[in-house]
Amino acid sequence: MTLDDVQQLMEEQFGAMDRARGMAASVAWLCEEVGELAQAVRKGTPEQQLHELGDVIAWTASIANQLGLSLDDAMARYRTPS
């Protein structure tokens, strides 16, 4: 699954609901998920860590969608020059 695929999936499944919730609430949800990821990294199982990683990616994609931005574009600065 590409980053574009992730954004499309989130838009199809949750886009309208996430926009209705609003940006401030979406950022708050992302922050909560980052906290849950931190806890899973410290004390969780690999399955819990994987679950929380997915949640962080999903909320990040939702916020990118609400901003009208591409995660692929956001990650472009990490590409190694050829």
PDB file of N, CA, C and O in Angstrom:
ATOM      1  N   MET A   1       0.854  -1.177   0.000  1.00  0.00           N
ATOM      2  CA  MET A   1       0.000   0.000   0.000  1.00  0.00           C
ATOM      3  C   MET A   1       0.898   1.238   0.000  1.00  0.00           C
ATOM      4  O   MET A   1       1.811   1.351   0.817  1.00  0.00           O
ATOM      5  N   THR A   2       0.634   2.146  -0.907  1.00  0.00           N
ATOM      6  CA  THR A   2       1.403   3.391  -0.970  1.00  0.00           C
ATOM      7  C   THR A   2       0.785   4.437  -0.043  1.00  0.00           C
ATOM      8  O   THR A   2      -0.314   4.249   0.479  1.00  0.00           O
ATOM      9  N   LEU A   3       1.495   5.524   0.151  1.00  0.00           N
ATOM     10  CA  LEU A   3       0.943   6.623   0.950  1.00  0.00           C
ATOM     11  C   LEU A   3      -0.325   7.180   0.310  1.00  0.00           C
ATOM     12  O   LEU A   3      -1.283   7.514   1.007  1.00  0.00           O
ATOM     13  N   ASP A   4      -0.326   7.277  -1.020  1.00  0.00           N
ATOM     14  CA  ASP A   4      -1.538   7.734  -1.709  1.00  0.00           C
ATOM     15  C   ASP A   4      -2.697   6.782  -1.456  1.00  0.00           C
ATOM     16  O   ASP A   4      -3.835   7.216  -1.273  1.00  0.00           O
ATOM     17  N   ASP A   5      -2.411   5.481  -1.445  1.00  0.00           N
ATOM     18  CA  ASP A   5      -3.449   4.481  -1.154  1.00  0.00           C
ATOM     19  C   ASP A   5      -4.004   4.667   0.254  1.00  0.00           C
ATOM     20  O   ASP A   5      -5.211   4.563   0.474  1.00  0.00           O
ATOM     21  N   VAL A   6      -3.113   4.942   1.203  1.00  0.00           N
ATOM     22  CA  VAL A   6      -3.539   5.164   2.594  1.00  0.00           C
ATOM     23  C   VAL A   6      -4.471   6.365   2.663  1.00  0.00           C
ATOM     24  O   VAL A   6      -5.525   6.303   3.295  1.00  0.00           O
ATOM     25  N   GLN A   7      -4.087   7.448   2.018  1.00  0.00           N
ATOM     26  CA  GLN A   7      -4.940   8.641   2.043  1.00  0.00           C
ATOM     27  C   GLN A   7      -6.280   8.374   1.385  1.00  0.00           C
ATOM     28  O   GLN A   7      -7.314   8.816   1.885  1.00  0.00           O
ATOM     29  N   GLN A   8      -6.279   7.662   0.280  1.00  0.00           N
ATOM     30  CA  GLN A   8      -7.533   7.362  -0.406  1.00  0.00           C
ATOM     31  C   GLN A   8      -8.433   6.485   0.458  1.00  0.00           C
ATOM     32  O   GLN A   8      -9.638   6.721   0.546  1.00  0.00           O
ATOM     33  N   LEU A   9      -7.849   5.480   1.090  1.00  0.00           N
ATOM     34  CA  LEU A   9      -8.622   4.604   1.978  1.00  0.00           C
ATOM     35  C   LEU A   9      -9.248   5.394   3.116  1.00  0.00           C
ATOM     36  O   LEU A   9     -10.428   5.221   3.422  1.00  0.00           O
ATOM     37  N   MET A  10      -8.463   6.255   3.741  1.00  0.00           N
ATOM     38  CA  MET A  10      -8.990   7.055   4.845  1.00  0.00           C
ATOM     39  C   MET A  10     -10.080   8.002   4.368  1.00  0.00           C
ATOM     40  O   MET A  10     -11.074   8.212   5.062  1.00  0.00           O
ATOM     41  N   GLU A  11      -9.892   8.571   3.183  1.00  0.00           N
ATOM     42  CA  GLU A  11     -10.914   9.474   2.639  1.00  0.00           C
ATOM     43  C   GLU A  11     -12.212   8.725   2.388  1.00  0.00           C
ATOM     44  O   GLU A  11     -13.288   9.200   2.750  1.00  0.00           O
ATOM     45  N   GLU A  12     -12.113   7.563   1.775  1.00  0.00           N
ATOM     46  CA  GLU A  12     -13.314   6.780   1.459  1.00  0.00           C
ATOM     47  C   GLU A  12     -14.045   6.329   2.717  1.00  0.00           C
ATOM     48  O   GLU A  12     -15.273   6.390   2.777  1.00  0.00           O
ATOM     49  N   GLN A  13     -13.306   5.881   3.712  1.00  0.00           N
ATOM     50  CA  GLN A  13     -13.938   5.310   4.909  1.00  0.00           C
ATOM     51  C   GLN A  13     -14.332   6.346   5.952  1.00  0.00           C
ATOM     52  O   GLN A  13     -15.347   6.189   6.630  1.00  0.00           O
ATOM     53  N   PHE A  14     -13.536   7.406   6.086  1.00  0.00           N
ATOM     54  CA  PHE A  14     -13.744   8.314   7.212  1.00  0.00           C
ATOM     55  C   PHE A  14     -13.729   9.795   6.858  1.00  0.00           C
ATOM     56  O   PHE A  14     -13.884  10.637   7.743  1.00  0.00           O
ATOM     57  N   GLY A  15     -13.547  10.133   5.577  1.00  0.00           N
ATOM     58  CA  GLY A  15     -13.347  11.526   5.186  1.00  0.00           C
ATOM     59  C   GLY A  15     -14.433  12.470   5.657  1.00  0.00           C
ATOM     60  O   GLY A  15     -14.142  13.492   6.279  1.00  0.00           O
ATOM     61  N   ALA A  16     -15.681  12.140   5.368  1.00  0.00           N
ATOM     62  CA  ALA A  16     -16.779  13.039   5.747  1.00  0.00           C
ATOM     63  C   ALA A  16     -16.872  13.184   7.267  1.00  0.00           C
ATOM     64  O   ALA A  16     -17.074  14.283   7.783  1.00  0.00           O
ATOM     65  N   MET A  17     -16.724  12.073   7.971  1.00  0.00           N
ATOM     66  CA  MET A  17     -16.805  12.101   9.436  1.00  0.00           C
ATOM     67  C   MET A  17     -15.637  12.899  10.026  1.00  0.00           C
ATOM     68  O   MET A  17     -15.820  13.672  10.967  1.00  0.00           O
ATOM     69  N   ASP A  18     -14.447  12.708   9.471  1.00  0.00           N
ATOM     70  CA  ASP A  18     -13.288  13.428   9.985  1.00  0.00           C
ATOM     71  C   ASP A  18     -13.411  14.928   9.739  1.00  0.00           C
ATOM     72  O   ASP A  18     -13.073  15.726  10.613  1.00  0.00           O
ATOM     73  N   ARG A  19     -13.892  15.322   8.554  1.00  0.00           N
ATOM     74  CA  ARG A  19     -14.083  16.756   8.277  1.00  0.00           C
ATOM     75  C   ARG A  19     -15.142  17.343   9.201  1.00  0.00           C
ATOM     76  O   ARG A  19     -14.993  18.473   9.667  1.00  0.00           O
ATOM     77  N   ALA A  20     -16.203  16.599   9.471  1.00  0.00           N
ATOM     78  CA  ALA A  20     -17.250  17.084  10.381  1.00  0.00           C
ATOM     79  C   ALA A  20     -16.703  17.241  11.802  1.00  0.00           C
ATOM     80  O   ALA A  20     -17.110  18.149  12.527  1.00  0.00           O
ATOM     81  N   ARG A  21     -15.796  16.370  12.192  1.00  0.00           N
ATOM     82  CA  ARG A  21     -15.184  16.436  13.518  1.00  0.00           C
ATOM     83  C   ARG A  21     -14.327  17.694  13.628  1.00  0.00           C
ATOM     84  O   ARG A  21     -14.297  18.347  14.671  1.00  0.00           O
ATOM     85  N   GLY A  22     -13.626  18.028  12.533  1.00  0.00           N
ATOM     86  CA  GLY A  22     -12.800  19.231  12.504  1.00  0.00           C
ATOM     87  C   GLY A  22     -11.337  18.963  12.767  1.00  0.00           C
ATOM     88  O   GLY A  22     -10.945  17.926  13.302  1.00  0.00           O
ATOM     89  N   MET A  23     -10.554  19.934  12.371  1.00  0.00           N
ATOM     90  CA  MET A  23      -9.098  19.795  12.458  1.00  0.00           C
ATOM     91  C   MET A  23      -8.615  19.699  13.905  1.00  0.00           C
ATOM     92  O   MET A  23      -7.790  18.842  14.221  1.00  0.00           O
ATOM     93  N   ALA A  24      -9.112  20.557  14.777  1.00  0.00           N
ATOM     94  CA  ALA A  24      -8.628  20.539  16.160  1.00  0.00           C
ATOM     95  C   ALA A  24      -8.862  19.185  16.814  1.00  0.00           C
ATOM     96  O   ALA A  24      -7.979  18.666  17.495  1.00  0.00           O
ATOM     97  N   ALA A  25     -10.026  18.618  16.616  1.00  0.00           N
ATOM     98  CA  ALA A  25     -10.325  17.306  17.202  1.00  0.00           C
ATOM     99  C   ALA A  25      -9.486  16.211  16.550  1.00  0.00           C
ATOM    100  O   ALA A  25      -9.057  15.271  17.220  1.00  0.00           O
ATOM    101  N   SER A  26      -9.254  16.332  15.255  1.00  0.00           N
ATOM    102  CA  SER A  26      -8.434  15.331  14.571  1.00  0.00           C
ATOM    103  C   SER A  26      -6.999  15.354  15.085  1.00  0.00           C
ATOM    104  O   SER A  26      -6.389  14.303  15.283  1.00  0.00           O
ATOM    105  N   VAL A  27      -6.463  16.547  15.298  1.00  0.00           N
ATOM    106  CA  VAL A  27      -5.104  16.652  15.837  1.00  0.00           C
ATOM    107  C   VAL A  27      -5.072  16.090  17.258  1.00  0.00           C
ATOM    108  O   VAL A  27      -4.108  15.426  17.640  1.00  0.00           O
ATOM    109  N   ALA A  28      -6.101  16.349  18.029  1.00  0.00           N
ATOM    110  CA  ALA A  28      -6.165  15.804  19.388  1.00  0.00           C
ATOM    111  C   ALA A  28      -6.181  14.274  19.357  1.00  0.00           C
ATOM    112  O   ALA A  28      -5.513  13.628  20.165  1.00  0.00           O
ATOM    113  N   TRP A  29      -6.941  13.696  18.429  1.00  0.00           N
ATOM    114  CA  TRP A  29      -6.973  12.232  18.286  1.00  0.00           C
ATOM    115  C   TRP A  29      -5.596  11.705  17.908  1.00  0.00           C
ATOM    116  O   TRP A  29      -5.151  10.690  18.444  1.00  0.00           O
ATOM    117  N   LEU A  30      -4.914  12.390  16.985  1.00  0.00           N
ATOM    118  CA  LEU A  30      -3.570  11.966  16.596  1.00  0.00           C
ATOM    119  C   LEU A  30      -2.645  11.983  17.807  1.00  0.00           C
ATOM    120  O   LEU A  30      -1.884  11.038  18.017  1.00  0.00           O
ATOM    121  N   CYS A  31      -2.701  13.035  18.597  1.00  0.00           N
ATOM    122  CA  CYS A  31      -1.858  13.127  19.791  1.00  0.00           C
ATOM    123  C   CYS A  31      -2.141  11.979  20.754  1.00  0.00           C
ATOM    124  O   CYS A  31      -1.220  11.412  21.341  1.00  0.00           O
ATOM    125  N   GLU A  32      -3.408  11.645  20.913  1.00  0.00           N
ATOM    126  CA  GLU A  32      -3.773  10.514  21.775  1.00  0.00           C
ATOM    127  C   GLU A  32      -3.177   9.219  21.236  1.00  0.00           C
ATOM    128  O   GLU A  32      -2.652   8.403  21.993  1.00  0.00           O
ATOM    129  N   GLU A  33      -3.264   9.043  19.930  1.00  0.00           N
ATOM    130  CA  GLU A  33      -2.722   7.823  19.322  1.00  0.00           C
ATOM    131  C   GLU A  33      -1.204   7.760  19.451  1.00  0.00           C
ATOM    132  O   GLU A  33      -0.652   6.679  19.654  1.00  0.00           O
ATOM    133  N   VAL A  34      -0.523   8.892  19.338  1.00  0.00           N
ATOM    134  CA  VAL A  34       0.935   8.909  19.526  1.00  0.00           C
ATOM    135  C   VAL A  34       1.269   8.480  20.947  1.00  0.00           C
ATOM    136  O   VAL A  34       2.223   7.732  21.161  1.00  0.00           O
ATOM    137  N   GLY A  35       0.494   8.945  21.918  1.00  0.00           N
ATOM    138  CA  GLY A  35       0.696   8.513  23.299  1.00  0.00           C
ATOM    139  C   GLY A  35       0.489   7.020  23.472  1.00  0.00           C
ATOM    140  O   GLY A  35       1.242   6.364  24.193  1.00  0.00           O
ATOM    141  N   GLU A  36      -0.529   6.478  22.813  1.00  0.00           N
ATOM    142  CA  GLU A  36      -0.775   5.041  22.881  1.00  0.00           C
ATOM    143  C   GLU A  36       0.353   4.258  22.209  1.00  0.00           C
ATOM    144  O   GLU A  36       0.725   3.178  22.667  1.00  0.00           O
ATOM    145  N   LEU A  37       0.896   4.810  21.118  1.00  0.00           N
ATOM    146  CA  LEU A  37       2.037   4.173  20.467  1.00  0.00           C
ATOM    147  C   LEU A  37       3.243   4.167  21.403  1.00  0.00           C
ATOM    148  O   LEU A  37       3.934   3.154  21.518  1.00  0.00           O
ATOM    149  N   ALA A  38       3.496   5.283  22.066  1.00  0.00           N
ATOM    150  CA  ALA A  38       4.629   5.353  22.997  1.00  0.00           C
ATOM    151  C   ALA A  38       4.495   4.301  24.092  1.00  0.00           C
ATOM    152  O   ALA A  38       5.470   3.645  24.457  1.00  0.00           O
ATOM    153  N   GLN A  39       3.286   4.146  24.608  1.00  0.00           N
ATOM    154  CA  GLN A  39       3.060   3.144  25.649  1.00  0.00           C
ATOM    155  C   GLN A  39       3.263   1.733  25.097  1.00  0.00           C
ATOM    156  O   GLN A  39       3.849   0.881  25.765  1.00  0.00           O
ATOM    157  N   ALA A  40       2.781   1.488  23.884  1.00  0.00           N
ATOM    158  CA  ALA A  40       2.946   0.171  23.273  1.00  0.00           C
ATOM    159  C   ALA A  40       4.414  -0.139  23.001  1.00  0.00           C
ATOM    160  O   ALA A  40       4.849  -1.282  23.140  1.00  0.00           O
ATOM    161  N   VAL A  41       5.170   0.878  22.615  1.00  0.00           N
ATOM    162  CA  VAL A  41       6.596   0.671  22.370  1.00  0.00           C
ATOM    163  C   VAL A  41       7.296   0.289  23.671  1.00  0.00           C
ATOM    164  O   VAL A  41       8.161  -0.587  23.688  1.00  0.00           O
ATOM    165  N   ARG A  42       6.914   0.951  24.751  1.00  0.00           N
ATOM    166  CA  ARG A  42       7.553   0.682  26.047  1.00  0.00           C
ATOM    167  C   ARG A  42       7.140  -0.662  26.631  1.00  0.00           C
ATOM    168  O   ARG A  42       7.982  -1.400  27.142  1.00  0.00           O
ATOM    169  N   LYS A  43       5.846  -0.989  26.560  1.00  0.00           N
ATOM    170  CA  LYS A  43       5.353  -2.133  27.330  1.00  0.00           C
ATOM    171  C   LYS A  43       4.492  -3.107  26.533  1.00  0.00           C
ATOM    172  O   LYS A  43       4.043  -4.117  27.076  1.00  0.00           O
ATOM    173  N   GLY A  44       4.259  -2.826  25.273  1.00  0.00           N
ATOM    174  CA  GLY A  44       3.309  -3.633  24.526  1.00  0.00           C
ATOM    175  C   GLY A  44       3.933  -4.778  23.763  1.00  0.00           C
ATOM    176  O   GLY A  44       5.152  -4.925  23.681  1.00  0.00           O
ATOM    177  N   THR A  45       3.055  -5.575  23.213  1.00  0.00           N
ATOM    178  CA  THR A  45       3.455  -6.681  22.353  1.00  0.00           C
ATOM    179  C   THR A  45       3.674  -6.159  20.932  1.00  0.00           C
ATOM    180  O   THR A  45       3.234  -5.056  20.605  1.00  0.00           O
ATOM    181  N   PRO A  46       4.337  -6.928  20.101  1.00  0.00           N
ATOM    182  CA  PRO A  46       4.458  -6.513  18.702  1.00  0.00           C
ATOM    183  C   PRO A  46       3.093  -6.273  18.043  1.00  0.00           C
ATOM    184  O   PRO A  46       2.966  -5.369  17.217  1.00  0.00           O
ATOM    185  N   GLU A  47       2.095  -7.048  18.384  1.00  0.00           N
ATOM    186  CA  GLU A  47       0.756  -6.853  17.826  1.00  0.00           C
ATOM    187  C   GLU A  47       0.168  -5.517  18.257  1.00  0.00           C
ATOM    188  O   GLU A  47      -0.440  -4.821  17.443  1.00  0.00           O
ATOM    189  N   GLN A  48       0.339  -5.150  19.519  1.00  0.00           N
ATOM    190  CA  GLN A  48      -0.143  -3.853  20.009  1.00  0.00           C
ATOM    191  C   GLN A  48       0.621  -2.704  19.351  1.00  0.00           C
ATOM    192  O   GLN A  48       0.033  -1.682  18.998  1.00  0.00           O
ATOM    193  N   GLN A  49       1.915  -2.875  19.192  1.00  0.00           N
ATOM    194  CA  GLN A  49       2.732  -1.845  18.546  1.00  0.00           C
ATOM    195  C   GLN A  49       2.281  -1.647  17.100  1.00  0.00           C
ATOM    196  O   GLN A  49       2.154  -0.514  16.636  1.00  0.00           O
ATOM    197  N   LEU A  50       2.042  -2.746  16.394  1.00  0.00           N
ATOM    198  CA  LEU A  50       1.584  -2.670  15.014  1.00  0.00           C
ATOM    199  C   LEU A  50       0.230  -1.965  14.924  1.00  0.00           C
ATOM    200  O   LEU A  50       0.018  -1.140  14.036  1.00  0.00           O
ATOM    201  N   HIS A  51      -0.674  -2.285  15.830  1.00  0.00           N
ATOM    202  CA  HIS A  51      -1.998  -1.659  15.873  1.00  0.00           C
ATOM    203  C   HIS A  51      -1.860  -0.147  16.049  1.00  0.00           C
ATOM    204  O   HIS A  51      -2.490   0.626  15.328  1.00  0.00           O
ATOM    205  N   GLU A  52      -1.044   0.264  17.000  1.00  0.00           N
ATOM    206  CA  GLU A  52      -0.899   1.693  17.281  1.00  0.00           C
ATOM    207  C   GLU A  52      -0.171   2.418  16.151  1.00  0.00           C
ATOM    208  O   GLU A  52      -0.493   3.569  15.856  1.00  0.00           O
ATOM    209  N   LEU A  53       0.797   1.773  15.517  1.00  0.00           N
ATOM    210  CA  LEU A  53       1.433   2.376  14.343  1.00  0.00           C
ATOM    211  C   LEU A  53       0.390   2.651  13.263  1.00  0.00           C
ATOM    212  O   LEU A  53       0.392   3.713  12.639  1.00  0.00           O
ATOM    213  N   GLY A  54      -0.495   1.689  13.052  1.00  0.00           N
ATOM    214  CA  GLY A  54      -1.561   1.876  12.067  1.00  0.00           C
ATOM    215  C   GLY A  54      -2.458   3.043  12.415  1.00  0.00           C
ATOM    216  O   GLY A  54      -2.841   3.819  11.539  1.00  0.00           O
ATOM    217  N   ASP A  55      -2.797   3.175  13.687  1.00  0.00           N
ATOM    218  CA  ASP A  55      -3.652   4.293  14.110  1.00  0.00           C
ATOM    219  C   ASP A  55      -2.978   5.637  13.860  1.00  0.00           C
ATOM    220  O   ASP A  55      -3.623   6.578  13.398  1.00  0.00           O
ATOM    221  N   VAL A  56      -1.680   5.732  14.164  1.00  0.00           N
ATOM    222  CA  VAL A  56      -0.957   6.991  13.948  1.00  0.00           C
ATOM    223  C   VAL A  56      -0.912   7.326  12.454  1.00  0.00           C
ATOM    224  O   VAL A  56      -1.114   8.476  12.063  1.00  0.00           O
ATOM    225  N   ILE A  57      -0.648   6.327  11.638  1.00  0.00           N
ATOM    226  CA  ILE A  57      -0.614   6.560  10.190  1.00  0.00           C
ATOM    227  C   ILE A  57      -1.996   6.981   9.691  1.00  0.00           C
ATOM    228  O   ILE A  57      -2.109   7.891   8.870  1.00  0.00           O
ATOM    229  N   ALA A  58      -3.041   6.324  10.181  1.00  0.00           N
ATOM    230  CA  ALA A  58      -4.402   6.646   9.742  1.00  0.00           C
ATOM    231  C   ALA A  58      -4.779   8.080  10.090  1.00  0.00           C
ATOM    232  O   ALA A  58      -5.324   8.795   9.249  1.00  0.00           O
ATOM    233  N   TRP A  59      -4.498   8.509  11.315  1.00  0.00           N
ATOM    234  CA  TRP A  59      -4.841   9.875  11.712  1.00  0.00           C
ATOM    235  C   TRP A  59      -3.985  10.902  10.990  1.00  0.00           C
ATOM    236  O   TRP A  59      -4.457  11.995  10.677  1.00  0.00           O
ATOM    237  N   THR A  60      -2.726  10.558  10.723  1.00  0.00           N
ATOM    238  CA  THR A  60      -1.872  11.462   9.950  1.00  0.00           C
ATOM    239  C   THR A  60      -2.426  11.627   8.540  1.00  0.00           C
ATOM    240  O   THR A  60      -2.451  12.736   8.005  1.00  0.00           O
ATOM    241  N   ALA A  61      -2.866  10.535   7.942  1.00  0.00           N
ATOM    242  CA  ALA A  61      -3.464  10.597   6.604  1.00  0.00           C
ATOM    243  C   ALA A  61      -4.745  11.416   6.619  1.00  0.00           C
ATOM    244  O   ALA A  61      -4.994  12.190   5.695  1.00  0.00           O
ATOM    245  N   SER A  62      -5.554  11.258   7.647  1.00  0.00           N
ATOM    246  CA  SER A  62      -6.793  12.020   7.755  1.00  0.00           C
ATOM    247  C   SER A  62      -6.502  13.521   7.818  1.00  0.00           C
ATOM    248  O   SER A  62      -7.174  14.318   7.163  1.00  0.00           O
ATOM    249  N   ILE A  63      -5.506  13.892   8.601  1.00  0.00           N
ATOM    250  CA  ILE A  63      -5.160  15.309   8.719  1.00  0.00           C
ATOM    251  C   ILE A  63      -4.616  15.835   7.393  1.00  0.00           C
ATOM    252  O   ILE A  63      -4.961  16.942   6.979  1.00  0.00           O
ATOM    253  N   ALA A  64      -3.782  15.061   6.733  1.00  0.00           N
ATOM    254  CA  ALA A  64      -3.284  15.469   5.417  1.00  0.00           C
ATOM    255  C   ALA A  64      -4.438  15.679   4.453  1.00  0.00           C
ATOM    256  O   ALA A  64      -4.444  16.651   3.698  1.00  0.00           O
ATOM    257  N   ASN A  65      -5.412  14.785   4.468  1.00  0.00           N
ATOM    258  CA  ASN A  65      -6.588  14.930   3.604  1.00  0.00           C
ATOM    259  C   ASN A  65      -7.340  16.211   3.916  1.00  0.00           C
ATOM    260  O   ASN A  65      -7.735  16.940   3.007  1.00  0.00           O
ATOM    261  N   GLN A  66      -7.539  16.487   5.195  1.00  0.00           N
ATOM    262  CA  GLN A  66      -8.270  17.693   5.576  1.00  0.00           C
ATOM    263  C   GLN A  66      -7.528  18.964   5.162  1.00  0.00           C
ATOM    264  O   GLN A  66      -8.144  19.991   4.879  1.00  0.00           O
ATOM    265  N   LEU A  67      -6.201  18.879   5.131  1.00  0.00           N
ATOM    266  CA  LEU A  67      -5.389  20.022   4.714  1.00  0.00           C
ATOM    267  C   LEU A  67      -5.253  20.112   3.195  1.00  0.00           C
ATOM    268  O   LEU A  67      -4.763  21.109   2.665  1.00  0.00           O
ATOM    269  N   GLY A  68      -5.690  19.064   2.505  1.00  0.00           N
ATOM    270  CA  GLY A  68      -5.543  19.026   1.054  1.00  0.00           C
ATOM    271  C   GLY A  68      -4.099  18.819   0.629  1.00  0.00           C
ATOM    272  O   GLY A  68      -3.686  19.295  -0.428  1.00  0.00           O
ATOM    273  N   LEU A  69      -3.324  18.105   1.454  1.00  0.00           N
ATOM    274  CA  LEU A  69      -1.913  17.867   1.184  1.00  0.00           C
ATOM    275  C   LEU A  69      -1.650  16.383   0.959  1.00  0.00           C
ATOM    276  O   LEU A  69      -2.430  15.528   1.379  1.00  0.00           O
ATOM    277  N   SER A  70      -0.552  16.097   0.296  1.00  0.00           N
ATOM    278  CA  SER A  70      -0.156  14.736  -0.022  1.00  0.00           C
ATOM    279  C   SER A  70       0.926  14.263   0.945  1.00  0.00           C
ATOM    280  O   SER A  70       1.929  14.948   1.143  1.00  0.00           O
ATOM    281  N   LEU A  71       0.723  13.092   1.544  1.00  0.00           N
ATOM    282  CA  LEU A  71       1.769  12.508   2.377  1.00  0.00           C
ATOM    283  C   LEU A  71       3.005  12.173   1.540  1.00  0.00           C
ATOM    284  O   LEU A  71       4.132  12.277   2.023  1.00  0.00           O
ATOM    285  N   ASP A  72       2.792  11.774   0.291  1.00  0.00           N
ATOM    286  CA  ASP A  72       3.914  11.494  -0.591  1.00  0.00           C
ATOM    287  C   ASP A  72       4.766  12.750  -0.765  1.00  0.00           C
ATOM    288  O   ASP A  72       5.994  12.683  -0.721  1.00  0.00           O
ATOM    289  N   ASP A  73       4.111  13.893  -0.962  1.00  0.00           N
ATOM    290  CA  ASP A  73       4.846  15.153  -1.072  1.00  0.00           C
ATOM    291  C   ASP A  73       5.549  15.492   0.241  1.00  0.00           C
ATOM    292  O   ASP A  73       6.675  15.990   0.231  1.00  0.00           O
ATOM    293  N   ALA A  74       4.896  15.228   1.360  1.00  0.00           N
ATOM    294  CA  ALA A  74       5.493  15.519   2.661  1.00  0.00           C
ATOM    295  C   ALA A  74       6.754  14.695   2.889  1.00  0.00           C
ATOM    296  O   ALA A  74       7.699  15.169   3.520  1.00  0.00           O
ATOM    297  N   MET A  75       6.777  13.468   2.383  1.00  0.00           N
ATOM    298  CA  MET A  75       7.912  12.576   2.589  1.00  0.00           C
ATOM    299  C   MET A  75       9.015  12.774   1.554  1.00  0.00           C
ATOM    300  O   MET A  75      10.097  12.203   1.692  1.00  0.00           O
ATOM    301  N   ALA A  76       8.759  13.569   0.529  1.00  0.00           N
ATOM    302  CA  ALA A  76       9.723  13.741  -0.556  1.00  0.00           C
ATOM    303  C   ALA A  76      11.071  14.255  -0.058  1.00  0.00           C
ATOM    304  O   ALA A  76      12.106  13.929  -0.639  1.00  0.00           O
ATOM    305  N   ARG A  77      11.072  15.040   0.989  1.00  0.00           N
ATOM    306  CA  ARG A  77      12.338  15.599   1.474  1.00  0.00           C
ATOM    307  C   ARG A  77      13.255  14.536   2.068  1.00  0.00           C
ATOM    308  O   ARG A  77      14.444  14.790   2.262  1.00  0.00           O
ATOM    309  N   TYR A  78      12.727  13.354   2.357  1.00  0.00           N
ATOM    310  CA  TYR A  78      13.536  12.271   2.910  1.00  0.00           C
ATOM    311  C   TYR A  78      14.155  11.388   1.839  1.00  0.00           C
ATOM    312  O   TYR A  78      14.974  10.522   2.148  1.00  0.00           O
ATOM    313  N   ARG A  79      13.780  11.592   0.602  1.00  0.00           N
ATOM    314  CA  ARG A  79      14.352  10.792  -0.475  1.00  0.00           C
ATOM    315  C   ARG A  79      15.835  11.137  -0.639  1.00  0.00           C
ATOM    316  O   ARG A  79      16.238  12.298  -0.567  1.00  0.00           O
ATOM    317  N   THR A  80      16.605  10.120  -0.856  1.00  0.00           N
ATOM    318  CA  THR A  80      18.026  10.302  -1.109  1.00  0.00           C
ATOM    319  C   THR A  80      18.203  10.769  -2.546  1.00  0.00           C
ATOM    320  O   THR A  80      17.650  10.166  -3.467  1.00  0.00           O
ATOM    321  N   PRO A  81      18.969  11.836  -2.746  1.00  0.00           N
ATOM    322  CA  PRO A  81      19.182  12.275  -4.134  1.00  0.00           C
ATOM    323  C   PRO A  81      19.857  11.170  -4.947  1.00  0.00           C
ATOM    324  O   PRO A  81      20.723  10.452  -4.447  1.00  0.00           O
ATOM    325  N   SER A  82      19.436  11.047  -6.225  1.00  0.00           N
ATOM    326  CA  SER A  82      20.036   9.994  -7.050  1.00  0.00           C
ATOM    327  C   SER A  82      21.270  10.470  -7.749  1.00  0.00           C
ATOM    328  O   SER A  82      21.897   9.707  -8.483  1.00  0.00           O
TER     329      SER A  82
END
